[in-house]
Structures are given as structure tokens and as C-alpha cells.
Amino acid sequence: MNNQEKVIVIDFGGQYNQLVARRVRECNVYCEIYSYRTPISEIKAMEPKGIILTGGPNSCYEEGAPTYTTELFELGIPVLGLCYGAQLMNLLLGGKVEKAPVREYGKTSTFIDGSKDKLFKGIPDETIVWMSHTDYISKAAPGFEIIAHTADCPVAAAACENKKLYSIQFHPEVLHTVMGKEILHNFVRDICGTAGTWRMDSFVEETVASVRERVGSGKVLLALSGGVDSSVLAALLARAIGKQLTCVFVDHGLLRKNEGNEVESVFGPSGDFDINFIRVNAADRYYAKLAGVEEPERKRKIIGEEFIRVFEEEAKKIGTVDFLAQGTIYPDVVESGLGGESAVIKSHHNVGGLPDYVDFKEIIEPLRMLFKDEVRRVGLELGLPEYLVYRQPFPGPGLGIRIIGEVTAEKVKIVQDADAIYREEIAEAGLSKLPDQYFAALSNMRSVGVMGDERTYDYAVVLRAVETVDFMTAEASQIPFDVLQRVMSRIINEVKGVNRVMYDLTSKPPGTVEME
């Protein structure tokens, strides 16, 4: 990526930091996120075409609040400050920021005051933006012209055109800001003067060449889960190094119906990729380890530990490899505290720590600078089937956390069959793009029912479907009632051991997307 023009996002703890980077990339410009702790020397060395300062939860005038050197504004590089970033820019350059007499949250009418040939090119005189602030810029910094206001915010946007410095109090990166994409496009493409050549096809070509150069004649080992990230990585490495790649696919018996066979059909001997593929059918081994275990975290730990044991056994058969490949993607990097400032470490990712149970020399993560939607586009570019590229999100422990209570072979079959019916009916109704995630889970509740002339005492299946932008929050999808009725009828009639079907309406928070 060294020769790729880029825009840098400097993160001050903003909840939308990744969204800012995504919006820049949607302008076909490469973008990376860095903490405000990143030294100015490193920022200069990257030679960015533009810099964006994110929002953040602090008050920039308080002692100890995140800040940055004023040298940033003297580099001659266009800078755009958003919310906290806008306030900090003005404070550092001689303006005034204080507690707002009226807080602004949510959709707000904003009026454009200044010229429309730069940041606000093509934006109406009045537009709806998303505000979220308790502080405000009460006095713009010297040399800045106020170019937008709201009823309660006198400096909704300000600009110092001759230095290409722009500050906006609202959040253009969220969809609630009606013309937000256009504003960011104006900054990234016009003001920063980028060419907009960031494309997935060029990424594939550059990455394949880079992997070939780095790997040379070495061997690469990949734990292939069948999920989107590892599947795309396998396809990318296959194009780059072919038989130098060995993929170990551990089928723990907790996958969705037919999923193990689907993975093998793509990457196995009869597939389109000329690699070494090893499938380990370890279902019985997992079921034995999980017998009698009901506590969710204990189940997760057992499944994770057993995967390591199985993978380790297969890796030892292969012997020393030069590289261990991981399907790390950019949100994993950022959330693990290695990219931006909004760090929440995710225990199921191995970012920042190398596994000590495989004999290898280096780690390779070719997808670590891509977002999920970009990974999917790479997958299509590499010729992976759509059903695999657009596969529903699936947790590492698999159905182990979609079965409440003890995991048994009988329960796995029940939830596999119920989930398959649910997905079939969603697709048949043309709703597959509506929920961002949907699945069937098996409750630990058994109840009395009547089927035919007999009383039954069987399980209840729970259907879940949510809509979300970032999976940090989620709302239950409004699946049409007739679709839910068809799903219910089919599950009760076709899946042995089930006599009741329920729909989970819980939002996140207070609930979670998954059942356990």
C-alpha cells in the first residue's frame, strides 16, 4: 500500500471512527485509522493526501483531554475536523470552546452560510445533519470563516480556506446526515485532490504480487473455518502461491446444515483451487468434550481449546511451515487497540499475539487493512461463489452458542434443520437482504404440545433476525407475519423434537445478537 494515495483518520475515541474510514474508501480513496497518540513524524512520513480528525467523548478544554500538536495544521495538508475534532482544531488555533447552552442530539436543520465551491459544493442552503454534542465552538479560530450554523449552534462549520482547514460540528459519516457522503466526497476528492483509484481489482493484483514476493518458495498454513474472511484469504493465497498453501478445515460438527460439505466442494480436491486441503471431521470429539456442560462461557472455552488441540495435531503432521496465515480484517485490528483509539479487545481474534502451538516463522495477514464489505468484494473478484461470499455472520463456537444448555448430536441436528428451513423461507420470500443477521436457535425449554392425537413434550425453537449498521446496536427485523407462519409450520412438521416456535423481539442493548 506504500504507493497508494491515502487519507489518514486520527482517532480521538470517536464511536464512528471506522465509519469515517469506510466513507472515505467509498470515495475510492484508501484510508487508515491512527490514534491521536501517533507522533507527527509518523503522520508526515505517510505523506497523506488529507487528514480527518474524529469525534470523541471528552471536552477538549479539560486537562488531560486528547489533543494533538498544532504542527499538524502547518503541513499544507488539508485537514477536516469532525465534532470533537472540529472543536479541538479551533481551540488549538486560538478559538474558544465551551459547554453549549443548548445541547444538540439527533437530526438537526443546518443552514449553509459560506461559499459552496469547496466543502459544501452541491449542498442545499438548508440540509439535515446528525448532531451529537454537549460542547460547542463559541468563537471560531482567527482566520476561520463561519460557513454553516443551526438554530442553537452558531458555528456548525468553519473554514480557513487558504490553509485548507475545515471544521464541522456534525457527523457527515452517518447516514442520518442527508448529504454527508457528498460533503466527505468534496473534501476527499476535490479539496485533497485525490484521484480515486482505490479498487478491489487493483488490491487483488497488488496483494498477490506482495504475497509472492514475501513468501518466495516458503510454505503457508491457514486454519480455514469456512467463514467469509478465511475463505477469501484462502482464495487470495491460492492465486498467489497455489500448492505452497495448506488449509486445515476443522469441522467441529457445530456448523450449519451442509456447510462442511460446501466448504470442501469449493476448496477440496474437486474445487477450483489448486491447494493442499485437509478436512478433519471432529464432531464426535467435540460432542464428548461438551457432554454435560451447560454454562455458556465454559462451552466457548472448550470449543476454542479443542480447536487448538485439533489444529495443533494436524500442523505437527505437516511439520515446520514458514508462515501462518490469519484472516484478520481491519475492524479486528482497530478494536484490538492496534489502529485507532476506540479499543475493545476481542478475545476470539488473535490480533497482536502469535499462537505458540504451531511451528512457524512469521505471520501473514493480507486482509488486515480491509473492512468486511471490501473483503466480500475481493471474494467476488477472486471468483468465489456468492453463497459463500455473502454467508450470514457465524460465531467461532458455531451452533454451540445457539443451543441453550448442553450440546448434543440430537440438538445440533434439530437446530441445523430448523435454521435451514428458516433461511430457505427468508430467501424464498425475497427478504435475504433485509435482516443483517438471522438464524434459528434452540432454547432449553421443553413444553407440552399436541400433534395429531398425541401429546408431545418437545423443544421450542427461537427465531432471531436483526437489522444493524455496525452490530454494536441492533433492532429486531419486522419479518412479515405470513413468512414467520410458514417457517413455524415447516419447522414443527419437518423437524423431529420441536413443538413450539417463537420469535425473539429483543433489541441490543439490552440483549445480544446471539443467544448466549
C-alpha positions as CSV (number, residue, x, y, z in Angstrom):
1,M,0.0,0.0,0.0
2,N,3.0,2.3,0.2
3,N,2.5,3.7,-3.3
4,Q,-1.2,4.1,-2.7
5,E,-2.5,7.7,-2.1
6,K,-4.3,7.7,1.2
7,V,-6.3,9.8,3.7
8,I,-5.5,9.4,7.4
9,V,-8.1,9.4,10.1
10,I,-6.8,10.5,13.5
11,D,-9.0,8.9,16.2
12,F,-9.8,10.7,19.4
13,G,-12.0,7.9,20.8
14,G,-15.0,8.5,18.4
15,Q,-17.6,5.9,18.2
16,Y,-17.8,6.4,14.4
17,N,-14.1,6.1,13.6
18,Q,-14.4,3.0,11.4
19,L,-17.5,4.6,9.7
20,V,-15.4,7.6,8.7
21,A,-12.8,5.4,7.1
22,R,-15.5,3.4,5.3
23,R,-17.0,6.6,3.8
24,V,-13.5,7.7,2.6
25,R,-13.0,4.3,0.9
26,E,-16.4,4.6,-0.7
27,C,-14.9,7.6,-2.5
28,N,-12.4,5.1,-3.9
29,V,-9.6,6.5,-1.7
30,Y,-7.6,4.3,0.6
31,C,-7.9,5.2,4.3
32,E,-6.3,4.1,7.6
33,I,-7.1,5.0,11.2
34,Y,-4.4,6.0,13.7
35,S,-4.6,7.0,17.4
36,Y,-4.1,10.7,18.4
37,R,-1.0,9.3,20.2
38,T,0.7,8.7,16.8
39,P,3.7,11.0,16.5
40,I,3.5,13.8,13.9
41,S,6.7,12.4,12.4
42,E,4.9,9.2,11.5
43,I,2.0,11.0,10.0
44,K,4.3,13.1,7.9
45,A,6.2,10.0,6.7
46,M,3.0,8.5,5.4
47,E,2.5,11.5,3.1
48,P,-1.3,11.5,3.3
49,K,-3.3,13.5,0.8
50,G,-5.7,14.5,3.6
51,I,-6.3,14.1,7.4
52,I,-9.6,13.7,9.2
53,L,-10.0,14.3,13.0
54,T,-12.7,12.2,14.5
55,G,-15.2,12.9,17.3
56,G,-14.6,11.8,20.9
57,P,-16.3,11.6,24.3
58,N,-14.2,14.3,26.1
59,S,-14.3,18.0,26.4
60,C,-11.2,19.3,24.6
61,Y,-10.6,22.2,27.0
62,E,-10.3,19.9,30.1
63,E,-6.9,18.9,31.5
64,G,-5.8,15.6,30.2
65,A,-8.2,15.5,27.2
66,P,-6.9,14.0,24.0
67,T,-5.0,16.6,21.9
68,Y,-2.5,17.0,19.1
69,T,0.3,19.2,18.1
70,T,-0.5,22.4,16.2
71,E,2.2,21.4,13.7
72,L,-0.5,19.2,12.1
73,F,-2.2,22.3,10.7
74,E,1.0,23.8,9.2
75,L,1.9,20.8,7.0
76,G,0.0,22.2,4.0
77,I,-2.2,19.0,4.0
78,P,-6.0,19.5,4.1
79,V,-7.5,18.7,7.5
80,L,-11.1,18.1,8.3
81,G,-12.2,18.1,11.9
82,L,-15.5,16.4,12.9
83,C,-17.3,17.2,16.2
84,Y,-14.6,16.9,18.8
85,G,-12.0,17.1,16.0
86,A,-13.6,20.4,14.9
87,Q,-13.6,21.8,18.5
88,L,-10.0,20.8,19.1
89,M,-8.9,22.4,15.8
90,N,-10.5,25.7,16.7
91,L,-9.3,25.6,20.3
92,L,-5.6,24.8,19.4
93,L,-5.7,27.6,16.8
94,G,-7.0,30.3,19.1
95,G,-10.7,29.9,19.1
96,K,-13.0,29.2,22.1
97,V,-14.9,26.0,23.0
98,E,-17.2,25.8,26.0
99,K,-20.3,24.0,27.3
100,A,-23.2,24.6,25.0
101,P,-26.2,26.4,26.4
102,V,-28.4,24.0,24.4
103,R,-27.2,20.5,23.6
104,E,-27.9,19.1,20.2
105,Y,-28.6,15.5,19.6
106,G,-30.1,13.8,16.5
107,K,-31.3,15.2,13.2
108,T,-30.9,19.0,13.0
109,S,-31.6,21.6,10.3
110,T,-28.4,23.3,9.3
111,F,-28.0,26.4,7.2
112,I,-25.1,27.0,4.8
113,D,-23.6,30.5,5.2
114,G,-20.5,30.4,3.1
115,S,-19.3,29.7,-0.4
116,K,-20.4,26.5,-2.0
117,D,-17.5,25.9,-4.3
118,K,-15.4,23.8,-1.8
119,L,-16.7,21.7,1.2
120,F,-20.4,22.4,0.6
121,K,-20.4,22.2,-3.2
122,G,-23.8,20.9,-4.3
123,I,-25.3,21.1,-0.8
124,P,-28.7,22.9,-0.4
125,D,-28.9,26.1,1.6
126,E,-30.7,24.1,4.3
127,T,-29.9,20.5,5.0
128,I,-30.5,17.9,7.7
129,V,-27.4,16.7,9.7
130,W,-26.7,14.5,12.6
131,M,-25.6,16.4,15.7
132,S,-24.2,14.8,18.9
133,H,-22.5,17.3,21.2
134,T,-22.7,19.0,24.6
135,D,-19.8,21.4,23.9
136,Y,-19.7,23.9,21.1
137,I,-17.4,26.3,19.3
138,S,-18.4,29.6,20.8
139,K,-15.8,31.5,18.8
140,A,-14.1,30.3,15.6
141,A,-10.3,30.5,15.5
142,P,-8.7,33.5,13.8
143,G,-8.6,33.2,10.1
144,F,-11.7,30.9,10.0
145,E,-14.9,31.9,8.3
146,I,-18.2,30.5,9.7
147,I,-19.7,28.6,6.8
148,A,-22.8,27.0,8.5
149,H,-25.0,27.4,11.5
150,T,-28.0,25.9,13.2
151,A,-30.7,27.5,15.4
152,D,-28.6,26.6,18.6
153,C,-25.1,26.2,17.2
154,P,-23.5,29.4,15.7
155,V,-20.5,27.6,14.4
156,A,-21.9,24.4,12.8
157,A,-19.0,24.6,10.3
158,A,-16.0,26.9,9.8
159,A,-13.2,27.0,7.2
160,C,-9.7,28.6,6.8
161,E,-9.6,28.2,3.0
162,N,-6.0,29.4,2.5
163,K,-4.7,26.7,4.8
164,K,-7.3,24.1,3.7
165,L,-8.5,23.6,7.2
166,Y,-12.2,22.7,7.7
167,S,-14.2,22.0,10.9
168,I,-17.8,20.8,11.1
169,Q,-19.7,20.2,14.3
170,F,-21.9,17.5,12.9
171,H,-21.2,13.9,11.7
172,P,-21.2,13.6,7.9
173,E,-20.2,9.9,8.1
174,V,-23.6,8.7,9.5
175,L,-26.5,8.1,7.1
176,H,-28.7,10.5,9.1
177,T,-26.8,13.4,7.7
178,V,-28.6,13.6,4.4
179,M,-25.8,15.0,2.3
180,G,-23.0,13.6,4.4
181,K,-21.4,11.4,1.7
182,E,-21.4,14.4,-0.7
183,I,-19.6,16.6,1.9
184,L,-17.0,13.9,2.5
185,H,-16.6,13.4,-1.2
186,N,-16.0,17.1,-1.7
187,F,-13.2,17.0,0.9
188,V,-11.6,13.8,-0.1
189,R,-11.7,14.1,-3.8
190,D,-11.8,17.8,-4.6
191,I,-10.1,19.6,-1.7
192,C,-7.5,16.8,-1.1
193,G,-7.0,16.3,-4.8
194,T,-7.1,12.5,-4.8
195,A,-7.5,10.5,-8.0
196,G,-9.9,7.9,-6.5
197,T,-8.1,4.9,-7.9
198,W,-8.7,2.6,-4.8
199,R,-10.3,-0.5,-6.4
200,M,-10.6,-4.1,-5.3
201,D,-9.2,-5.4,-8.6
202,S,-6.0,-3.4,-8.1
203,F,-5.9,-4.5,-4.4
204,V,-6.0,-8.2,-5.5
205,E,-3.2,-7.6,-8.1
206,E,-1.0,-5.7,-5.7
207,T,-1.6,-8.2,-2.8
208,V,-1.0,-11.3,-4.9
209,A,2.3,-9.8,-6.1
210,S,3.2,-8.8,-2.5
211,V,2.5,-12.2,-1.1
212,R,4.5,-14.0,-3.8
213,E,7.5,-11.7,-3.0
214,R,7.3,-12.2,0.7
215,V,6.6,-15.9,0.7
216,G,9.0,-16.8,-2.0
217,S,9.3,-20.6,-2.0
218,G,8.0,-20.9,1.6
219,K,5.1,-22.9,2.9
220,V,1.9,-21.2,4.3
221,L,-0.6,-22.8,6.8
222,L,-4.1,-21.5,7.2
223,A,-6.9,-22.6,9.6
224,L,-9.9,-22.4,7.2
225,S,-13.2,-22.0,9.1
226,G,-15.4,-21.7,6.1
227,G,-16.4,-18.1,7.2
228,V,-16.1,-15.2,4.8
229,D,-12.7,-13.9,6.0
230,S,-10.8,-17.2,6.0
231,S,-12.4,-18.3,2.7
232,V,-11.5,-15.1,0.9
233,L,-8.0,-15.3,2.4
234,A,-7.7,-18.9,1.1
235,A,-8.7,-17.9,-2.4
236,L,-6.3,-15.0,-2.4
237,L,-3.4,-17.1,-1.2
238,A,-4.3,-19.9,-3.7
239,R,-4.0,-17.4,-6.5
240,A,-0.7,-16.2,-5.2
241,I,1.1,-19.4,-4.2
242,G,-1.0,-22.4,-5.1
243,K,0.3,-25.7,-3.6
244,Q,2.6,-23.8,-1.2
245,L,-0.6,-23.3,0.8
246,T,-2.1,-25.9,3.1
247,C,-5.6,-25.2,4.5
248,V,-6.8,-27.2,7.6
249,F,-10.5,-27.2,7.9
250,V,-11.7,-28.4,11.3
251,D,-15.3,-29.5,11.1
252,H,-16.4,-29.5,14.8
253,G,-19.9,-30.7,14.0
254,L,-21.3,-27.3,15.0
255,L,-21.6,-25.8,11.6
256,R,-24.9,-25.0,9.8
257,K,-26.6,-27.7,7.7
258,N,-24.4,-29.0,4.8
259,E,-21.8,-26.2,5.5
260,G,-18.9,-28.6,5.9
261,N,-19.6,-30.2,2.5
262,E,-20.0,-26.8,0.9
263,V,-16.6,-25.6,2.1
264,E,-15.0,-28.9,0.8
265,S,-16.7,-28.5,-2.5
266,V,-15.1,-25.1,-3.0
267,F,-11.6,-25.7,-1.6
268,G,-11.2,-29.5,-1.7
269,P,-9.8,-31.8,-4.4
270,S,-12.9,-31.3,-6.7
271,G,-12.9,-27.5,-6.2
272,D,-11.4,-24.7,-8.4
273,F,-8.3,-24.0,-6.1
274,D,-5.1,-25.9,-6.5
275,I,-4.1,-26.1,-2.8
276,N,-3.5,-28.7,-0.1
277,F,-6.8,-29.1,1.7
278,I,-7.2,-31.2,4.9
279,R,-10.6,-31.7,6.4
280,V,-10.8,-33.0,10.0
281,N,-14.2,-34.4,10.9
282,A,-14.0,-33.9,14.7
283,A,-17.8,-33.8,15.6
284,D,-17.7,-36.8,18.0
285,R,-14.7,-35.5,19.7
286,Y,-16.3,-32.1,20.4
287,Y,-19.6,-33.7,21.5
288,A,-17.7,-35.8,24.0
289,K,-15.9,-32.8,25.4
290,L,-19.2,-30.8,25.6
291,A,-21.3,-33.6,27.3
292,G,-23.0,-32.3,30.4
293,V,-21.7,-28.7,30.0
294,E,-24.4,-26.0,30.2
295,E,-22.6,-22.8,31.1
296,P,-22.1,-20.6,28.0
297,E,-18.6,-19.4,28.7
298,R,-17.4,-22.9,29.6
299,K,-18.8,-24.1,26.3
300,R,-16.9,-21.4,24.4
301,K,-13.7,-22.2,26.2
302,I,-14.0,-25.9,25.4
303,I,-14.7,-25.3,21.8
304,G,-11.8,-22.9,21.4
305,E,-9.4,-25.1,23.3
306,E,-10.4,-28.2,21.3
307,F,-9.9,-26.3,18.0
308,I,-6.3,-25.5,19.1
309,R,-5.7,-29.2,20.0
310,V,-7.0,-30.5,16.7
311,F,-5.2,-27.8,14.6
312,E,-2.0,-28.4,16.5
313,E,-2.2,-32.2,15.8
314,E,-2.6,-31.6,12.1
315,A,0.1,-28.9,12.0
316,K,2.6,-31.3,13.6
317,K,1.9,-33.8,10.8
318,I,2.8,-31.1,8.2
319,G,6.0,-30.1,10.0
320,T,7.6,-26.7,10.0
321,V,5.9,-24.0,7.9
322,D,7.3,-20.6,7.1
323,F,4.1,-18.6,7.5
324,L,0.9,-18.9,9.5
325,A,-1.9,-17.0,7.6
326,Q,-4.8,-15.3,9.5
327,G,-8.0,-13.8,8.2
328,T,-7.6,-10.7,10.4
329,I,-9.6,-7.7,8.9
330,Y,-9.4,-4.0,9.8
331,P,-12.2,-3.9,12.4
332,D,-10.3,-6.6,14.3
333,V,-7.1,-4.5,14.2
334,V,-8.8,-1.3,15.3
335,E,-10.9,-3.0,18.0
336,S,-7.8,-4.7,19.4
337,G,-6.2,-1.3,20.1
338,L,-3.6,-1.5,17.3
339,G,-5.1,1.0,14.9
340,G,-7.4,3.6,16.4
341,E,-8.1,4.8,19.9
342,S,-11.5,3.2,20.4
343,A,-10.1,-0.1,21.7
344,V,-12.2,-3.0,22.8
345,I,-10.1,-6.2,22.7
346,K,-12.0,-9.2,21.1
347,S,-10.9,-12.4,22.7
348,H,-11.7,-14.6,19.7
349,H,-9.2,-12.8,17.5
350,N,-5.5,-13.4,17.7
351,V,-4.6,-9.9,16.8
352,G,-1.4,-8.7,18.5
353,G,-0.4,-12.1,19.8
354,L,1.2,-15.0,17.8
355,P,0.0,-18.6,18.7
356,D,2.6,-20.7,20.4
357,Y,1.2,-24.1,19.4
358,V,2.4,-24.2,15.7
359,D,6.0,-24.3,14.5
360,F,6.2,-21.3,12.1
361,K,8.5,-18.4,11.4
362,E,6.2,-15.5,10.5
363,I,2.6,-14.5,10.4
364,I,0.9,-13.2,7.3
365,E,-2.4,-11.2,7.3
366,P,-3.1,-9.9,3.8
367,L,-6.7,-8.7,4.6
368,R,-5.8,-6.7,7.7
369,M,-6.5,-3.4,6.1
370,L,-9.9,-4.2,4.7
371,F,-13.4,-3.8,6.0
372,K,-15.9,-6.7,5.8
373,D,-17.7,-5.3,2.7
374,E,-14.4,-4.9,1.0
375,V,-13.4,-8.4,1.9
376,R,-16.6,-9.6,0.2
377,R,-15.8,-7.6,-3.0
378,V,-12.3,-9.3,-3.0
379,G,-14.0,-12.7,-2.7
380,L,-16.2,-11.9,-5.8
381,E,-13.1,-10.6,-7.7
382,L,-11.4,-13.9,-6.9
383,G,-14.3,-16.0,-8.3
384,L,-15.7,-17.3,-5.0
385,P,-19.5,-18.3,-5.2
386,E,-21.9,-15.7,-3.9
387,Y,-23.5,-18.0,-1.4
388,L,-20.1,-18.2,0.3
389,V,-19.1,-14.6,0.0
390,Y,-22.5,-13.4,1.4
391,R,-22.7,-16.0,4.0
392,Q,-24.5,-15.0,7.2
393,P,-22.3,-14.0,10.1
394,F,-21.4,-17.0,12.1
395,P,-19.7,-17.2,15.6
396,G,-16.5,-19.1,16.0
397,P,-18.1,-21.5,18.5
398,G,-20.8,-22.2,15.9
399,L,-24.1,-23.7,17.0
400,G,-22.5,-24.3,20.4
401,I,-23.8,-20.9,21.4
402,R,-27.1,-21.2,19.5
403,I,-28.0,-24.2,21.6
404,I,-29.0,-23.2,25.1
405,G,-27.7,-25.7,27.7
406,E,-26.0,-28.9,26.9
407,V,-24.9,-29.6,23.3
408,T,-25.7,-33.0,21.9
409,A,-25.8,-34.5,18.5
410,E,-29.6,-34.6,18.6
411,K,-29.8,-30.9,19.5
412,V,-27.3,-30.0,16.8
413,K,-29.5,-31.8,14.1
414,I,-32.6,-30.0,15.4
415,V,-31.1,-26.5,15.1
416,Q,-29.4,-27.3,11.8
417,D,-32.7,-28.4,10.2
418,A,-34.7,-25.6,11.7
419,D,-32.1,-23.0,10.7
420,A,-32.0,-24.4,7.1
421,I,-35.8,-24.1,6.8
422,Y,-35.7,-20.5,8.2
423,R,-33.0,-19.5,5.7
424,E,-34.9,-21.2,2.8
425,E,-38.1,-19.3,3.6
426,I,-36.4,-16.0,4.0
427,A,-34.7,-16.4,0.6
428,E,-38.0,-17.6,-1.0
429,A,-39.7,-14.5,0.3
430,G,-37.0,-12.3,-1.2
431,L,-36.0,-11.0,2.2
432,S,-32.4,-12.2,2.4
433,K,-31.1,-8.6,2.1
434,L,-33.5,-7.3,4.7
435,P,-32.1,-8.6,8.0
436,D,-28.4,-8.1,8.6
437,Q,-28.3,-11.4,10.5
438,Y,-30.9,-14.1,11.0
439,F,-30.8,-17.6,12.4
440,A,-32.7,-20.3,14.4
441,A,-31.6,-21.2,17.9
442,L,-32.7,-24.0,20.2
443,S,-34.0,-23.0,23.6
444,N,-33.5,-25.2,26.6
445,M,-37.3,-25.1,27.2
446,R,-39.5,-28.1,26.7
447,S,-43.3,-27.8,26.8
448,V,-46.4,-29.9,26.3
449,G,-48.0,-29.8,22.8
450,V,-50.5,-31.8,20.8
451,M,-49.5,-33.2,17.4
452,G,-52.2,-35.4,15.8
453,D,-54.0,-37.1,18.6
454,E,-50.9,-37.4,20.8
455,R,-49.4,-35.2,23.5
456,T,-45.8,-34.2,23.0
457,Y,-43.1,-32.9,25.3
458,D,-40.6,-31.3,23.0
459,Y,-38.3,-28.3,22.5
460,A,-39.0,-24.7,21.5
461,V,-37.1,-23.2,18.6
462,V,-36.4,-19.4,18.7
463,L,-36.1,-17.4,15.5
464,R,-33.9,-14.3,15.5
465,A,-33.5,-11.6,12.9
466,V,-31.9,-8.2,13.4
467,E,-31.1,-5.1,11.5
468,T,-27.9,-3.2,12.3
469,V,-25.3,-0.8,10.9
470,D,-22.3,-1.9,13.0
471,F,-23.6,-4.7,15.3
472,M,-22.9,-2.5,18.3
473,T,-26.6,-1.9,18.5
474,A,-29.4,-3.8,16.7
475,E,-33.2,-3.9,16.4
476,A,-35.4,-6.9,15.6
477,S,-36.3,-7.1,12.0
478,Q,-40.0,-6.9,11.1
479,I,-40.3,-10.2,9.2
480,P,-43.8,-10.4,7.6
481,F,-46.1,-12.5,9.7
482,D,-47.1,-14.8,6.9
483,V,-43.4,-15.7,6.4
484,L,-43.0,-16.4,10.1
485,Q,-46.1,-18.6,10.0
486,R,-44.7,-20.7,7.1
487,V,-41.4,-21.1,8.9
488,M,-43.2,-22.2,12.1
489,S,-45.4,-24.6,10.2
490,R,-42.5,-26.2,8.4
491,I,-40.3,-26.5,11.4
492,I,-43.0,-28.2,13.6
493,N,-43.9,-30.5,10.7
494,E,-40.4,-31.3,9.4
495,V,-38.1,-31.2,12.4
496,K,-38.4,-34.0,14.9
497,G,-38.3,-33.0,18.6
498,V,-39.8,-29.5,18.1
499,N,-43.4,-28.5,19.0
500,R,-43.1,-24.7,19.5
501,V,-41.6,-21.8,17.6
502,M,-41.0,-18.3,19.0
503,Y,-39.7,-15.0,17.5
504,D,-37.2,-13.0,19.5
505,L,-38.0,-9.3,19.5
506,T,-35.2,-8.2,21.9
507,S,-33.0,-5.3,20.8
508,K,-29.3,-4.8,21.5
509,P,-28.9,-3.5,24.1
510,P,-30.2,-4.9,26.5
511,G,-29.9,-8.2,24.7
512,T,-27.1,-9.5,22.4
513,V,-27.5,-10.7,18.8
514,E,-26.5,-14.2,19.6
515,M,-28.5,-16.3,22.2
516,E,-25.6,-17.0,24.5
